[in-house]
Amino acid sequence: MLELSDIQSSQQELEDYYAQLGAQHVTPAWVGGGISIEPRSEAVPHLWRWRDLRPQAMRAAELVGTQQAERRVLRLTNPNLPGVVTVNLNTPPRR
């Protein structure tokens, strides 16, 4: 079982600390429901196959010029999280 600490900080100490973090463009994940003991995610498993994506990447080079986009990058997004880029890519071993 997870053991809880007995740290007691004043509201002012926390506000000062959060202000220092904010000045450095850092947000503590425990503020605003960012971390929980049990993982929670709306993401669903999904597999992107190169044989399906390669033609799309090549088509981007045909349709989108460098005046429109300096780099033609296709981001992998989770089907349940539109607009959110996948951050964990586990490549299975080749057989």
C-alpha distances in whole Angstrom, upper triangle without the diagonal:
4,6,9,13,16,18,21,24,27,28,31,29,27,30,32,29,29,33,33,30,33,36,34,33,30,27,24,22,19,23,24,21,21,17,14,11,12,16,19,22,26,27,28,28,32,34,37,40,42,45,45,44,47,50,48,48,51,52,51,53,56,55,54,56,55,56,54,51,51,48,48,44,42,39,36,35,32,34,32,32,35,36,33,33,31,29,27,30,29,33,33,35,38,40
4,6,10,13,15,18,21,24,25,28,25,23,27,28,25,25,29,29,27,29,32,31,30,26,24,20,18,16,19,21,18,18,14,12,9,11,14,18,21,25,26,27,28,32,34,36,39,41,45,44,43,46,48,47,46,50,51,49,51,54,54,52,54,53,54,51,48,49,46,46,42,41,37,35,33,31,33,31,30,34,34,31,31,29,27,26,29,28,32,33,35,38,40
4,7,10,12,15,18,22,23,26,24,22,25,27,24,25,28,28,26,29,32,30,30,26,24,21,19,17,20,22,20,20,16,14,12,15,18,21,24,28,29,31,32,35,37,40,43,45,48,47,46,49,51,50,49,53,54,52,54,57,56,54,56,55,56,54,51,51,48,48,44,43,39,38,36,34,36,34,33,36,37,33,34,32,30,29,32,31,35,36,38,41,43
4,7,9,12,15,18,19,22,20,18,22,23,21,22,25,25,24,26,29,28,28,24,22,18,17,14,17,19,18,18,15,13,12,15,18,20,24,27,29,31,32,36,38,40,43,45,49,48,46,49,52,50,49,53,54,52,54,57,56,54,55,54,55,53,50,50,48,48,44,43,39,38,36,34,36,33,32,36,36,33,33,32,30,29,33,33,36,37,39,43,45
4,6,9,12,15,17,20,17,16,20,21,19,20,23,23,22,25,27,27,27,23,21,18,18,15,17,20,19,19,16,16,14,18,20,23,26,30,31,34,35,38,40,42,45,47,50,50,48,50,53,51,50,54,55,53,55,58,57,54,56,54,55,53,50,50,48,48,45,44,40,39,37,36,38,36,34,37,37,34,34,33,31,31,34,34,38,39,41,45,47
4,6,10,13,15,18,16,15,19,20,18,20,23,23,23,25,28,27,28,25,23,19,19,16,18,21,20,21,19,18,17,21,24,26,29,32,34,37,38,41,43,45,49,50,54,53,51,54,56,54,53,57,58,55,57,60,59,57,58,56,57,55,52,52,50,51,47,47,43,42,40,39,41,38,37,40,40,36,37,36,34,34,37,38,41,43,45,49,51
4,7,10,13,15,12,12,16,16,15,16,20,20,19,22,24,24,25,22,20,17,18,15,16,19,19,20,18,18,18,22,24,26,29,32,34,36,38,41,43,45,48,49,53,52,50,53,55,53,52,55,56,54,56,59,58,55,56,54,55,53,50,50,48,49,46,45,42,41,39,38,40,38,36,39,38,35,36,35,33,33,37,37,41,43,45,48,51
4,7,10,12,10,10,14,15,14,16,18,19,19,22,24,24,25,22,20,17,19,16,16,19,20,21,20,20,20,24,26,28,30,33,35,38,40,43,45,47,50,52,55,54,52,54,57,54,53,57,58,55,57,60,59,56,57,55,56,53,51,51,49,50,47,47,43,42,41,39,42,39,37,40,39,36,37,37,35,35,39,40,43,45,48,51,54
4,7,8,6,7,10,11,11,12,15,16,16,18,20,21,22,20,18,15,17,15,15,18,19,20,19,21,21,25,26,28,30,33,35,38,40,43,45,46,50,51,54,53,51,53,56,53,52,56,56,53,55,58,57,54,55,53,53,51,49,49,48,48,45,45,42,41,40,39,41,38,36,39,38,35,36,36,34,35,38,40,43,46,48,51,54
4,5,5,6,9,10,11,12,14,16,17,18,20,22,23,21,19,17,19,17,16,19,20,22,22,23,24,28,29,30,32,35,37,40,42,45,47,48,52,53,56,55,53,55,58,55,54,57,58,54,56,59,58,55,56,54,54,52,49,49,49,50,47,47,43,43,41,40,43,40,37,40,39,36,37,38,36,37,41,42,46,48,51,54,57
4,6,5,6,9,10,10,12,14,15,16,18,20,21,19,17,15,18,15,14,16,18,20,20,22,24,27,28,28,30,33,35,38,41,43,46,47,50,51,55,53,51,53,56,53,52,55,55,52,54,57,55,52,53,51,51,49,47,47,47,47,45,45,41,41,39,38,40,38,35,37,36,34,35,36,34,36,40,42,45,47,50,53,56
4,5,5,6,8,10,10,12,14,15,16,19,20,18,17,16,19,17,16,18,21,22,23,25,26,30,30,31,33,35,37,40,43,45,47,48,52,52,56,54,52,54,56,53,52,55,56,53,54,57,55,52,53,51,51,49,47,47,46,47,45,45,42,42,40,40,42,39,37,38,37,35,36,37,35,37,41,43,46,49,51,55,58
4,6,5,6,9,10,11,12,14,16,17,18,17,16,15,18,16,15,18,20,21,21,23,25,28,29,30,32,34,36,39,41,43,46,47,50,51,54,53,50,53,55,52,51,54,55,51,53,56,55,52,52,50,50,48,46,46,45,46,44,44,41,41,39,39,41,39,36,38,36,34,35,36,33,35,39,41,44,47,49,52,55
4,5,5,6,8,10,10,12,14,15,16,14,13,11,14,12,11,14,17,17,18,20,22,25,25,26,28,31,32,36,38,40,42,43,46,47,51,50,47,49,52,49,48,51,51,48,50,53,51,49,49,47,47,45,43,43,42,43,41,41,37,37,35,35,38,35,32,34,33,31,32,32,30,32,36,37,41,43,46,49,52
4,5,5,6,9,10,10,12,14,15,14,12,12,15,14,12,14,17,18,19,22,24,27,27,27,29,31,33,36,39,40,43,44,47,48,51,50,47,49,51,48,47,51,51,48,49,52,50,47,48,46,46,44,42,42,41,42,40,40,37,37,35,35,38,35,32,34,32,30,32,33,31,33,36,39,42,45,47,51,54
4,6,5,6,9,10,11,13,14,13,13,13,17,16,14,17,20,20,21,24,26,29,29,30,31,33,35,38,40,42,44,45,48,48,52,51,48,50,52,49,48,51,51,48,49,53,51,48,48,46,46,44,42,42,41,43,40,41,38,38,37,37,39,37,34,36,34,32,33,34,31,34,37,39,43,45,48,51,54
4,5,5,6,9,10,11,12,11,11,10,14,13,12,16,18,18,18,21,23,26,26,27,28,31,32,36,37,39,41,42,45,45,49,48,45,47,49,47,45,48,49,46,47,50,49,46,46,44,44,42,40,40,39,40,38,38,35,36,34,34,37,35,32,33,32,29,30,31,28,30,34,36,39,42,44,47,51
4,5,5,6,9,10,10,9,8,8,11,11,10,13,15,15,17,19,22,25,24,25,26,28,29,33,35,36,39,39,42,43,47,45,42,45,47,44,42,46,46,43,45,48,46,43,44,41,41,40,37,37,37,38,35,36,32,33,31,31,34,32,29,30,28,26,27,28,26,28,32,34,37,40,43,46,49
4,5,5,6,9,10,10,10,11,14,15,13,15,18,18,20,23,26,28,28,28,28,30,32,35,37,39,41,41,44,45,48,47,44,46,48,45,43,46,47,43,45,48,46,43,43,41,41,39,37,37,36,38,36,36,33,34,33,33,36,34,30,31,29,27,29,30,28,30,34,36,39,43,45,48,51
4,5,5,7,9,9,10,11,15,16,15,17,20,19,21,24,26,29,28,29,29,32,32,36,37,39,41,41,44,44,47,46,43,45,47,44,43,46,46,43,44,47,46,43,43,40,40,39,36,36,36,37,35,36,33,34,33,34,36,35,31,32,30,28,28,30,27,30,33,35,38,41,44,47,50
4,5,5,6,5,7,8,12,13,12,15,17,16,17,21,23,26,25,25,26,28,29,32,34,35,37,37,40,40,44,43,40,41,44,41,39,43,43,40,41,44,43,40,40,38,38,36,34,33,33,34,32,33,30,30,29,30,33,31,28,29,27,24,25,26,24,26,29,32,35,38,40,43,46
4,5,5,5,6,9,12,14,12,14,17,16,18,22,25,27,25,26,26,27,28,32,34,35,37,37,40,40,43,42,39,41,43,40,38,41,42,38,40,43,41,38,38,36,36,34,32,32,31,33,31,31,29,30,28,29,32,30,27,27,25,23,24,26,24,26,30,32,35,39,41,44,47
4,6,8,10,12,16,18,16,18,21,20,22,25,28,30,29,29,29,31,31,35,36,37,39,38,41,41,45,44,40,42,44,41,39,42,43,39,40,43,42,38,38,36,35,34,32,31,31,33,31,33,30,31,30,32,34,33,29,30,27,26,26,28,26,28,32,34,37,40,43,45,49
4,6,9,11,15,17,16,18,21,19,20,24,27,29,27,28,27,29,29,33,34,35,36,36,39,39,42,41,38,39,42,39,37,40,40,37,38,41,40,36,37,34,34,33,30,29,29,31,29,30,28,29,28,30,33,31,28,29,26,24,24,25,23,26,29,31,34,37,39,42,46
4,7,10,13,15,14,16,18,16,18,22,25,27,25,25,24,26,26,30,31,32,33,33,36,36,39,38,35,37,39,36,34,37,38,34,35,38,37,34,34,32,32,30,28,27,27,28,26,27,25,26,25,26,29,28,24,25,22,20,21,22,20,23,26,29,32,35,38,40,44
4,7,9,12,12,13,15,13,15,19,22,23,22,22,22,24,24,28,29,30,32,32,35,35,39,38,35,36,39,36,34,38,38,35,36,40,38,35,36,33,34,32,29,29,28,30,27,28,25,25,24,25,28,27,23,24,22,20,20,21,19,21,25,27,30,33,36,39,42
4,6,9,8,10,12,10,12,16,19,20,19,19,19,21,22,26,28,29,31,31,35,35,39,37,35,37,39,36,35,38,39,36,37,40,39,36,37,35,35,33,31,31,30,31,28,28,25,25,23,24,27,25,21,23,21,19,19,20,18,21,24,27,30,33,36,39,42
4,6,6,9,10,8,9,13,16,18,17,18,18,21,22,25,27,29,31,32,35,36,40,39,36,38,41,38,37,40,41,38,40,43,41,39,40,38,38,36,34,34,32,33,30,30,26,26,25,24,27,25,22,24,23,20,21,21,19,21,25,27,30,33,35,39,42
4,5,7,7,5,6,10,13,14,13,14,15,18,18,22,24,26,28,29,33,34,37,36,34,36,39,36,35,39,39,36,39,42,40,38,39,38,38,36,33,33,32,32,29,28,24,24,22,21,24,22,19,22,21,18,19,19,17,18,22,24,28,30,33,36,39
4,6,6,5,5,8,11,13,13,14,16,19,20,23,25,28,31,32,35,37,40,39,37,39,42,39,38,42,42,40,42,45,43,41,43,41,42,39,37,37,35,36,32,32,28,27,25,24,26,24,21,24,23,21,22,22,20,21,25,27,30,32,35,39,41
4,6,6,8,11,14,16,16,16,17,19,21,25,27,29,32,33,37,38,42,40,38,40,43,40,39,43,43,40,42,45,43,41,42,41,41,38,36,37,35,36,33,32,28,28,26,25,27,24,22,24,23,21,22,23,21,23,27,29,33,35,38,41,44
4,6,9,11,14,16,15,14,15,17,19,23,26,28,31,32,36,37,40,38,36,39,41,38,38,41,41,38,41,44,42,39,41,40,40,37,35,36,35,35,32,31,27,26,24,23,24,21,19,21,21,19,21,22,21,23,27,29,32,35,38,41,44
4,6,7,11,12,11,11,12,14,17,20,23,25,29,30,34,36,39,37,35,38,40,37,37,41,41,38,41,43,42,40,41,40,41,38,36,37,35,35,31,30,26,25,23,21,23,20,18,20,21,18,20,20,20,21,25,26,30,32,35,39,41
4,7,11,11,10,10,11,14,15,19,21,23,26,27,31,33,36,34,32,35,37,35,34,38,38,36,38,41,39,37,39,38,38,36,33,34,32,32,29,27,24,23,20,19,21,18,16,19,19,16,17,17,16,18,21,23,27,29,32,35,38
4,7,8,8,9,11,14,16,19,21,23,26,28,31,33,36,35,33,36,39,36,36,39,40,38,40,43,41,39,41,40,41,38,36,36,34,34,30,29,25,24,22,20,22,20,18,21,21,18,19,18,17,17,21,23,26,28,31,34,37
4,5,6,8,11,14,16,19,21,24,27,29,32,34,37,36,35,38,40,38,37,41,42,40,42,45,44,42,44,43,44,41,39,39,37,36,33,31,27,26,23,21,23,20,19,23,23,20,21,20,19,19,23,23,27,29,32,35,37
4,6,9,13,16,17,20,21,24,27,30,33,35,38,37,36,39,42,39,39,43,44,42,44,47,46,44,46,46,47,44,41,42,39,39,35,33,29,27,25,23,25,22,22,25,26,23,24,22,20,20,23,23,27,28,31,35,37
4,6,10,13,15,16,18,21,24,27,30,33,36,34,34,37,39,37,37,41,41,40,43,45,44,43,45,44,46,43,40,41,38,37,34,32,28,25,23,20,22,19,19,23,24,21,22,20,19,18,21,22,25,26,29,32,34
4,7,10,11,13,15,18,21,23,27,29,32,31,30,33,35,33,33,37,38,36,39,41,40,39,41,41,42,39,37,37,35,34,30,28,24,22,19,17,19,16,16,20,21,18,18,16,16,15,18,18,22,23,26,30,32
4,7,9,11,14,17,20,23,26,29,31,30,29,32,34,32,32,36,36,35,37,40,39,37,40,39,41,37,35,36,34,32,29,26,23,20,18,15,16,13,13,17,18,16,17,16,16,15,18,19,23,24,28,31,33
4,5,8,11,14,17,19,23,26,28,26,25,29,31,28,29,32,33,31,34,36,35,34,36,36,37,34,32,33,30,29,25,23,19,17,14,11,12,10,10,13,15,12,14,13,13,13,16,17,21,22,26,29,31
4,7,10,12,16,18,22,24,27,25,24,27,29,26,27,31,31,29,32,34,33,32,35,35,36,33,31,32,30,28,24,22,18,16,12,9,10,6,7,11,13,11,13,12,14,14,17,18,21,23,27,29,31
4,7,9,12,14,18,21,23,21,20,24,26,23,24,28,28,26,30,32,30,30,32,33,34,31,28,30,27,25,22,19,15,12,10,6,7,5,6,10,12,10,11,9,11,11,13,15,18,19,23,25,28
4,6,10,13,16,19,21,19,19,23,24,22,24,27,27,26,30,31,30,30,33,34,35,32,30,31,28,26,22,19,16,13,11,7,7,6,9,12,14,12,13,11,13,12,13,14,17,18,21,23,25
4,7,10,13,16,19,17,17,21,23,21,22,26,26,26,28,31,30,30,33,33,35,32,30,31,28,25,22,19,16,12,11,8,9,9,11,14,16,14,13,11,13,11,11,11,13,14,18,20,22
4,7,10,13,15,13,14,17,19,18,19,22,22,22,25,27,27,27,30,30,32,29,27,28,25,22,19,16,14,10,9,7,7,10,11,13,15,13,13,10,13,11,10,11,12,13,17,18,20
4,6,10,12,11,11,14,16,16,17,20,21,21,23,25,25,26,29,29,32,29,26,27,24,21,18,15,13,10,11,10,10,13,14,16,17,16,14,11,14,12,10,10,10,11,14,15,17
4,7,9,8,7,11,13,12,13,16,17,17,20,22,22,22,25,26,28,26,23,24,21,18,15,12,11,8,10,10,11,14,15,15,16,15,13,11,14,13,10,11,10,12,15,15,17
4,5,5,6,9,11,11,12,15,16,17,19,21,22,22,25,26,29,27,24,25,21,18,16,13,13,11,13,14,14,18,19,19,19,19,16,14,17,15,12,13,11,11,14,13,15
4,5,5,6,9,10,10,12,14,15,16,18,20,20,23,24,27,25,22,23,19,16,14,12,13,12,15,16,17,21,21,20,20,20,17,15,17,16,13,14,11,13,14,13,15
4,6,6,7,10,11,12,13,15,17,18,19,21,23,25,28,26,24,24,21,18,17,14,16,14,17,18,19,22,23,22,23,23,20,19,21,20,17,17,15,15,16,14,16
4,6,6,7,9,11,12,14,16,17,18,19,22,24,26,24,22,23,20,17,15,12,14,13,15,16,16,20,20,19,20,20,18,17,20,20,17,18,16,17,19,17,19
4,6,5,6,9,10,11,13,15,15,16,19,20,23,21,19,20,16,13,11,9,11,10,13,15,15,19,19,18,18,18,16,15,18,18,15,17,15,17,19,18,20
4,5,5,6,9,10,11,13,14,15,18,19,22,20,18,19,16,13,12,10,13,13,16,18,19,23,22,21,20,21,18,18,20,20,17,18,16,18,19,18,20
4,5,5,6,9,10,11,12,14,17,19,22,20,18,19,17,13,13,12,15,15,18,20,20,24,24,22,21,22,20,20,23,23,20,22,20,21,23,21,23
4,5,5,6,9,10,10,12,15,17,19,17,16,17,14,11,10,9,12,12,15,17,17,21,21,19,18,19,17,18,21,21,19,21,20,22,24,23,25
4,5,5,7,9,10,10,13,14,17,15,13,14,11,8,8,7,11,12,15,18,19,22,21,19,18,19,17,17,19,20,18,20,19,21,23,22,25
4,5,5,7,9,10,12,14,17,16,14,15,13,10,11,11,14,16,19,22,22,26,25,23,22,23,20,21,23,24,22,24,22,24,25,24,26
4,5,5,6,8,11,14,16,14,14,15,13,10,12,11,15,16,19,22,22,25,24,22,21,23,21,22,24,26,23,26,24,26,28,26,29
4,5,5,6,9,11,13,11,10,12,10,7,8,9,12,15,17,20,21,24,23,20,18,20,18,20,22,24,22,25,24,26,28,27,30
4,6,6,7,9,12,11,10,11,9,7,10,11,15,17,20,23,24,27,26,23,22,23,21,22,24,26,24,26,25,28,29,28,30
4,6,8,11,13,12,12,14,13,10,13,14,18,20,22,25,26,29,28,25,24,25,24,25,27,29,27,29,28,30,32,30,33
4,7,10,11,10,11,13,12,10,13,13,17,19,21,24,24,27,26,23,21,24,22,24,27,29,27,30,29,31,33,32,35
4,7,8,6,7,9,9,7,11,12,15,18,20,24,24,27,25,22,20,22,21,23,25,27,26,29,28,31,33,32,35
4,5,5,6,8,9,9,12,14,18,21,23,27,27,30,28,25,23,25,23,25,27,29,28,31,30,33,35,34,37
4,5,5,5,7,8,12,15,18,21,23,27,28,31,28,25,23,24,22,25,26,29,28,31,30,33,35,34,37
4,6,7,10,11,14,17,20,23,25,28,29,32,29,26,23,25,24,27,28,31,30,33,33,36,38,38,41
4,7,9,9,12,14,17,20,21,25,26,28,26,23,20,22,21,24,26,28,28,31,31,34,36,36,39
4,5,6,9,12,14,18,19,23,24,26,24,21,18,20,18,21,22,25,25,28,28,31,33,33,36
4,7,9,13,15,19,21,25,26,28,26,23,20,21,19,22,23,25,25,28,28,31,33,32,36
4,6,10,12,15,18,22,24,26,23,21,18,19,17,19,20,22,21,24,24,27,29,29,32
4,7,10,13,16,19,21,24,22,19,16,18,15,17,19,21,20,23,22,25,27,27,30
4,6,10,12,16,18,21,18,16,14,14,12,13,15,17,16,19,19,22,24,25,28
4,7,9,13,14,17,16,14,12,12,10,11,14,16,14,18,17,20,23,23,26
4,6,10,12,15,13,11,9,9,6,8,10,12,12,15,16,19,22,23,26
4,7,9,12,11,10,9,8,6,6,9,10,10,13,14,17,20,21,24
4,6,8,7,6,6,6,5,5,9,11,11,14,16,19,22,23,26
4,5,5,7,8,7,7,6,10,11,11,14,16,18,22,23,26
4,6,6,9,9,10,10,14,14,15,17,18,20,24,25,27
4,6,9,9,11,11,14,15,16,18,21,22,26,28,30
4,6,6,8,9,12,14,15,18,21,23,26,28,31
4,6,8,10,14,16,17,20,22,24,28,29,32
4,6,9,12,15,17,20,22,25,28,29,32
4,6,9,12,14,17,19,22,26,27,31
4,6,9,11,14,16,20,23,24,28
4,6,7,11,13,16,19,21,24
4,6,10,13,16,19,21,25
4,6,10,13,16,18,21
4,6,9,12,15,18
4,6,9,12,15
4,6,9,12
4,6,9
4,6
4
